[in-house]
Amino acid sequence: MKIRIDIDCTPREARSFLGLPDVEPLQKQMMEQLGEKIQSYAANMDMEALMKMWMTGGLKGMENLQQQFWAQFAPGSGKKDT
């Protein structure tokens, strides 16, 4: 024997029916704070310092990065690393 019950309600109505707290105001506040933090971080970011950090070895660092990248794919391709 199978019994099937379909309930058509919104998430807000389901939370209210089950006695769960309404977290929508808290969620909205947290998202606003997160947005503010992301905007302040992006505004204070120094792109020149970031690039210097990523490119510590100059072009040699990029060559090493490229070699490491291709080394990850060489074993799976069946070709030997040259």
Summary of the structure (lengths in Angstrom):
residues: 82
radius of gyration: 26.5
end to end distance: 67.0
largest distance: 71.6
contacts: 123
relative contact order: 0.05
helix: 70%
strand: 0%
